[in-house]
Amino acid sequence: MGKVKGKSGPLARRPDNSAFKQQRLPAWSPMLTANTVLPFFYFMALLCMLLGVWLLLTVQSTQEKKLDYTEAGTCNTCFELRKNVSNAAKPCSCKVEFEIKKAFKGDVFFYYGLQNFHQNLRRYMDSRDDGQMVGRKKNLKNPSTYCKPFTNGLNRLPIAPCGAVANSIFNDSFTLSYRGSRGRVVPVPLLRKGLTWYTDKNIKYRNPQDGNMTLAQVLEGTAQPLYWQKPAYELDTHDPNNNGFINDDLIVWMREAAFPNFKKLYGVLYRATKPFTTGLPAGNYSINISYNFPVQYFRGRKEVVLTTLTWFGGQNHFLPVAYLITSCLILLIAVVLTVAWCKFGKNGRNMEGDGMPSGTTNEWLKSVLL
């Protein structure tokens, strides 16, 4: 016996006679009038202006020094040398001098910057093996196909770490020096550790392990990336815990930038010794550069950036200017609405009975709206 069907016809699909399904729930519908809307516009304009001025003053309190060293000083020789691919393995060093007129107070951060380098290309960003970077041994000898054409190196050995991102790591190195008032040259100490996010250093990137074997033994049977000058287990000869896939410089580079012009952290001023306890003093400085990274092939530029930071970050004027422009636009709209309200809509006196026949009110409204 089948089930007895219920009622049929149009009434069978009628919603229940409840407050929810019949849309009889109590609701509040605000009545927007000039007395409520116009003060809100003026308040928002004032709020955005105050935020913009506050952020602008905060940003301007930071100090920044940018130095393009692509062809500066003696780096012009290295620039010409790197034009020829056959000279890629030849070492080249150069020196650039500059002056800091006003002392940098507080913590000072040392960045390297690249221009016209598109790390945000989809094929470039996909060219990596996250399983390999997290330390999975099965991915060590069998790189992902996403890494092509950087999957195999010399003697057809699998590359570790594979992919275009790791292969193109920025490999210039810097030594900053300060020339004091007495002419004595003092090396500026930079902290080269602790540059990465905690999650990157301890979760996202891990070295492969196999019992008590060293990292060099674990990576045996793999090849270094084609453009690297040394294998992954020798990235930092001074600190064995900063080698392999957990090397700070590698992790910083592997976090791709969203724009073609970007900067990445290279070091932080170590303020334990004089004369750097309060920051970078004013005076003459020089940077000795190991010039390795070529930029001619993508028409790029290289720079170093010395900067202080605030709670808001570095020297970025976009958000303060955006707040100030938004404030001006809101204020302009508020003024226009106030004038229109005073002229046409205040108490309705100008829309009916004040020099305008009542029969033409509808026609006037249609002309305004259309």
C-alpha positions as CSV (number, residue, x, y, z in Angstrom):
1,M,0.0,0.0,0.0
2,G,1.5,3.4,-0.9
3,K,1.3,6.5,1.2
4,V,-1.7,8.6,0.9
5,K,-0.8,11.8,-0.9
6,G,-1.6,15.1,0.7
7,K,-3.6,17.9,-0.8
8,S,-2.8,18.7,-4.4
9,G,-3.1,22.0,-6.3
10,P,-1.8,25.4,-5.7
11,L,-2.6,25.4,-2.0
12,A,-0.3,22.4,-1.4
13,R,2.8,24.6,-1.9
14,R,1.6,27.5,0.1
15,P,4.1,28.4,3.0
16,D,2.9,27.9,6.5
17,N,0.9,30.7,8.1
18,S,3.7,31.7,10.5
19,A,5.3,35.1,11.2
20,F,8.6,34.0,9.7
21,K,7.4,32.4,6.5
22,Q,4.8,35.1,5.9
23,Q,7.3,37.9,6.7
24,R,5.4,39.4,9.6
25,L,8.3,39.6,11.9
26,P,8.8,42.9,13.6
27,A,11.4,45.1,11.9
28,W,12.9,48.5,12.2
29,S,13.0,50.6,9.1
30,P,15.1,53.8,9.6
31,M,13.7,57.0,8.2
32,L,16.6,58.8,6.5
33,T,16.2,62.5,6.7
34,A,18.5,65.4,6.2
35,N,18.7,66.0,10.0
36,T,20.1,62.5,10.5
37,V,22.1,61.9,7.3
38,L,24.0,65.2,7.0
39,P,25.5,65.1,10.5
40,F,26.7,61.5,9.8
41,F,28.5,62.7,6.6
42,Y,30.2,65.6,8.5
43,F,31.2,63.2,11.3
44,M,32.7,60.7,8.8
45,A,34.6,63.4,7.0
46,L,36.1,64.7,10.3
47,L,36.9,61.1,11.4
48,C,38.7,60.3,8.2
49,M,40.6,63.6,8.2
50,L,41.8,63.0,11.8
51,L,42.9,59.5,11.0
52,G,44.7,60.7,7.8
53,V,46.6,63.4,9.7
54,W,47.5,61.1,12.5
55,L,48.8,58.4,10.2
56,L,50.7,60.9,8.1
57,L,52.5,62.3,11.1
58,T,53.3,58.8,12.2
59,V,54.7,57.9,8.8
60,Q,56.8,61.1,8.6
61,S,58.4,60.2,12.0
62,T,60.2,57.3,10.3
63,Q,63.7,57.8,8.7
64,E,64.7,56.1,5.5
65,K,67.8,56.0,3.3
66,K,67.6,54.4,-0.1
67,L,70.7,53.7,-2.2
68,D,70.6,52.3,-5.7
69,Y,73.8,50.4,-6.2
70,T,73.1,48.8,-9.6
71,E,75.8,50.8,-11.3
72,A,76.9,53.1,-8.4
73,G,80.5,53.5,-7.3
74,T,82.7,50.7,-8.3
75,C,79.7,48.4,-8.9
76,N,79.7,49.5,-12.6
77,T,82.5,47.0,-13.3
78,C,80.5,44.2,-11.7
79,F,77.4,45.3,-13.6
80,E,79.2,44.9,-16.9
81,L,80.7,41.6,-15.8
82,R,77.3,40.1,-15.1
83,K,76.0,40.9,-18.6
84,N,77.8,37.8,-19.8
85,V,76.3,34.5,-18.5
86,S,79.7,32.7,-18.8
87,N,80.9,35.0,-16.0
88,A,78.2,34.0,-13.5
89,A,80.6,32.0,-11.4
90,K,83.3,34.7,-11.2
91,P,83.4,36.6,-7.9
92,C,83.0,40.3,-8.1
93,S,83.0,42.8,-5.2
94,C,82.4,46.6,-5.2
95,K,82.0,49.4,-2.7
96,V,79.5,52.2,-2.4
97,E,79.8,55.2,-0.1
98,F,77.0,57.4,1.2
99,E,76.3,59.8,4.0
100,I,73.6,59.9,6.8
101,K,73.0,63.6,7.7
102,K,70.6,62.9,10.6
103,A,71.1,60.1,13.0
104,F,68.7,57.1,12.9
105,K,67.2,56.7,16.4
106,G,66.1,53.3,17.7
107,D,66.0,50.0,15.8
108,V,67.3,50.2,12.2
109,F,66.4,47.6,9.6
110,F,68.5,46.8,6.6
111,Y,66.6,45.7,3.4
112,Y,67.6,44.8,-0.1
113,G,65.3,45.9,-2.9
114,L,64.6,44.8,-6.4
115,Q,62.7,46.7,-9.2
116,N,60.9,45.2,-12.1
117,F,61.2,41.6,-10.7
118,H,57.8,39.9,-11.0
119,Q,57.6,37.4,-8.2
120,N,53.8,37.4,-8.6
121,L,53.6,35.5,-11.9
122,R,51.5,32.4,-11.5
123,R,53.9,30.0,-13.1
124,Y,56.8,31.4,-11.1
125,M,54.9,31.1,-7.8
126,D,53.8,27.5,-8.5
127,S,57.3,26.5,-9.4
128,R,58.1,24.9,-6.0
129,D,57.6,21.8,-4.0
130,D,56.0,22.5,-0.6
131,G,56.3,18.8,0.4
132,Q,60.1,19.0,-0.2
133,M,60.4,22.3,1.7
134,V,58.6,20.8,4.7
135,G,61.2,18.0,4.9
136,R,59.4,15.0,3.4
137,K,62.0,12.5,2.3
138,K,59.9,11.0,-0.5
139,N,59.8,14.5,-2.2
140,L,63.5,15.0,-1.7
141,K,64.5,12.6,-4.5
142,N,61.2,12.9,-6.4
143,P,60.5,16.6,-6.9
144,S,57.1,17.8,-8.0
145,T,56.4,18.3,-11.7
146,Y,55.5,21.9,-10.8
147,C,59.2,22.5,-10.4
148,K,60.0,21.9,-14.1
149,P,62.3,22.8,-15.7
150,F,64.2,23.1,-12.4
151,T,63.7,19.5,-11.3
152,N,67.1,17.9,-12.2
153,G,70.6,19.3,-12.1
154,L,74.0,18.0,-13.0
155,N,74.2,14.3,-13.7
156,R,70.4,14.3,-13.8
157,L,70.3,14.4,-10.0
158,P,67.1,15.8,-8.4
159,I,67.4,19.4,-7.3
160,A,66.9,20.3,-3.6
161,P,65.2,22.7,-3.2
162,C,63.6,22.6,-6.7
163,G,61.7,25.2,-8.6
164,A,62.2,28.6,-10.1
165,V,61.6,30.5,-6.8
166,A,64.5,28.8,-5.0
167,N,66.7,28.8,-8.0
168,S,66.4,32.6,-8.4
169,I,67.3,33.4,-4.8
170,F,68.9,36.8,-4.2
171,N,72.5,36.1,-3.5
172,D,74.2,39.5,-3.1
173,S,75.8,40.0,0.4
174,F,76.6,43.2,2.2
175,T,79.0,44.5,4.8
176,L,78.2,47.9,6.3
177,S,80.9,50.1,7.7
178,Y,80.9,53.4,9.6
179,R,83.6,56.1,9.4
180,G,83.7,58.0,12.7
181,S,84.8,61.6,13.3
182,R,88.4,60.5,13.9
183,G,88.5,58.6,10.6
184,R,88.4,55.2,12.2
185,V,86.3,52.6,10.2
186,V,83.9,50.6,12.4
187,P,82.0,47.6,11.1
188,V,78.3,48.0,11.6
189,P,77.0,44.8,13.4
190,L,73.9,43.3,11.8
191,L,71.7,40.5,13.2
192,R,71.2,38.0,10.4
193,K,68.9,35.7,12.3
194,G,65.3,36.0,13.4
195,L,64.2,37.6,10.2
196,T,61.4,35.2,9.4
197,W,57.9,34.6,10.7
198,Y,57.6,32.0,13.5
199,T,55.3,29.8,11.5
200,D,57.6,29.8,8.5
201,K,60.7,29.0,10.5
202,N,59.1,26.3,12.7
203,I,56.2,24.8,10.7
204,K,56.2,25.6,7.0
205,Y,59.9,24.9,6.4
206,R,61.7,22.0,7.9
207,N,64.9,20.1,7.0
208,P,64.7,16.4,6.1
209,Q,65.9,14.1,8.8
210,D,67.1,10.5,8.9
211,G,68.3,9.3,12.3
212,N,71.6,10.8,13.4
213,M,72.7,11.7,9.8
214,T,73.9,15.2,9.1
215,L,72.1,17.4,6.7
216,A,74.9,16.9,4.1
217,Q,74.4,13.2,4.4
218,V,70.6,13.4,4.1
219,L,71.0,15.6,0.9
220,E,73.5,13.2,-0.6
221,G,72.2,12.2,-4.1
222,T,70.7,15.5,-4.8
223,A,72.0,18.6,-6.7
224,Q,72.0,22.2,-5.7
225,P,69.9,24.6,-7.8
226,L,71.5,25.6,-11.1
227,Y,72.2,29.2,-10.2
228,W,73.4,28.5,-6.6
229,Q,77.1,28.8,-5.8
230,K,77.0,26.4,-2.9
231,P,74.7,23.6,-1.7
232,A,71.8,24.0,0.7
233,Y,73.8,22.6,3.7
234,E,76.5,25.3,3.3
235,L,74.3,28.4,3.1
236,D,75.5,29.6,6.5
237,T,79.0,28.4,7.5
238,H,78.9,30.1,10.8
239,D,75.6,28.7,12.2
240,P,74.8,25.0,11.4
241,N,71.2,25.6,12.6
242,N,70.7,28.1,9.8
243,N,71.3,25.8,6.9
244,G,69.2,23.9,4.5
245,F,65.5,24.7,4.0
246,I,65.3,26.6,7.3
247,N,67.9,29.2,6.3
248,D,66.5,32.7,7.0
249,D,67.6,34.2,3.7
250,L,65.9,31.4,1.8
251,I,62.7,31.6,3.7
252,V,62.5,35.4,3.3
253,W,63.0,35.0,-0.5
254,M,60.5,32.1,-0.8
255,R,57.7,34.4,0.5
256,E,56.9,36.0,-2.9
257,A,56.2,39.7,-3.2
258,A,52.9,41.0,-4.6
259,F,54.4,43.8,-6.7
260,P,57.3,44.0,-9.1
261,N,59.1,46.6,-6.9
262,F,59.7,45.2,-3.5
263,K,62.2,45.0,-0.6
264,K,63.1,42.1,1.7
265,L,64.7,42.1,5.1
266,Y,68.4,41.4,5.2
267,G,69.4,42.3,8.7
268,V,68.7,44.3,11.8
269,L,71.1,46.6,13.6
270,Y,72.7,45.0,16.7
271,R,72.7,47.8,19.3
272,A,74.8,46.2,22.0
273,T,78.1,48.1,21.2
274,K,79.0,51.7,20.8
275,P,78.5,53.9,18.9
276,F,75.3,52.0,17.8
277,T,73.5,51.7,21.1
278,T,71.0,54.4,20.2
279,G,70.9,53.7,16.5
280,L,72.9,54.7,13.5
281,P,74.9,57.9,14.2
282,A,75.2,60.6,11.5
283,G,78.3,60.4,9.4
284,N,79.9,58.7,6.4
285,Y,79.2,55.0,5.6
286,S,80.3,52.5,3.1
287,I,78.9,49.2,1.9
288,N,81.1,46.4,0.6
289,I,79.0,44.3,-1.8
290,S,79.5,40.8,-3.1
291,Y,77.8,41.5,-6.5
292,N,76.3,38.2,-7.7
293,F,72.6,38.8,-8.7
294,P,72.2,39.9,-12.4
295,V,69.4,42.3,-13.2
296,Q,70.2,43.1,-16.9
297,Y,68.0,40.3,-18.2
298,F,64.8,41.8,-16.8
299,R,65.9,45.4,-16.9
300,G,65.8,45.7,-13.2
301,R,67.5,47.7,-10.5
302,K,69.0,46.8,-7.1
303,E,69.0,48.9,-4.0
304,V,69.6,48.8,-0.2
305,V,67.3,50.5,2.2
306,L,68.0,51.6,5.7
307,T,64.9,52.5,7.7
308,T,63.4,52.8,11.1
309,L,59.9,51.5,11.9
310,T,56.9,52.6,13.9
311,W,53.8,50.7,15.1
312,F,52.4,51.5,11.6
313,G,55.4,50.0,9.8
314,G,57.7,51.6,7.4
315,Q,57.5,54.8,5.3
316,N,54.3,54.2,3.3
317,H,52.1,57.2,2.5
318,F,49.3,55.3,0.7
319,L,46.9,54.8,3.6
320,P,47.2,58.3,5.1
321,V,46.7,59.9,1.7
322,A,43.8,57.6,1.0
323,Y,42.1,58.7,4.3
324,L,42.7,62.4,3.5
325,I,41.2,62.0,-0.1
326,T,38.2,60.1,1.3
327,S,37.7,62.8,3.9
328,C,37.7,65.5,1.2
329,L,35.2,63.6,-1.0
330,I,32.8,63.0,1.9
331,L,33.0,66.6,2.9
332,L,32.3,67.7,-0.7
333,I,29.3,65.4,-0.9
334,A,28.1,66.7,2.5
335,V,28.3,70.3,1.4
336,V,26.5,69.7,-1.9
337,L,23.7,67.9,-0.1
338,T,23.4,70.7,2.5
339,V,23.1,73.3,-0.2
340,A,20.5,71.2,-2.1
341,W,18.6,70.7,1.1
342,C,18.6,74.4,2.0
343,K,17.6,75.5,-1.4
344,F,15.1,72.9,-2.5
345,G,14.0,70.6,0.4
346,K,14.1,72.5,3.7
347,N,10.5,72.3,5.0
348,G,9.3,71.8,1.4
349,R,8.9,75.6,1.0
350,N,10.7,75.8,-2.3
351,M,9.0,72.8,-3.8
352,E,5.5,73.9,-3.4
353,G,3.9,77.3,-2.8
354,D,7.1,79.3,-3.0
355,G,7.3,80.6,-6.5
356,M,6.4,77.2,-8.0
357,P,2.8,76.3,-8.8
358,S,1.5,73.2,-7.0
359,G,0.6,71.5,-10.2
360,T,4.2,71.7,-11.5
361,T,5.7,69.9,-8.5
362,N,5.6,66.5,-10.0
363,E,7.1,67.8,-13.3
364,W,9.9,69.5,-11.3
365,L,10.7,66.2,-9.4
366,K,10.7,64.3,-12.7
367,S,13.2,66.7,-14.2
368,V,15.5,66.5,-11.2
369,L,15.4,62.8,-11.0
370,L,15.7,62.2,-14.7
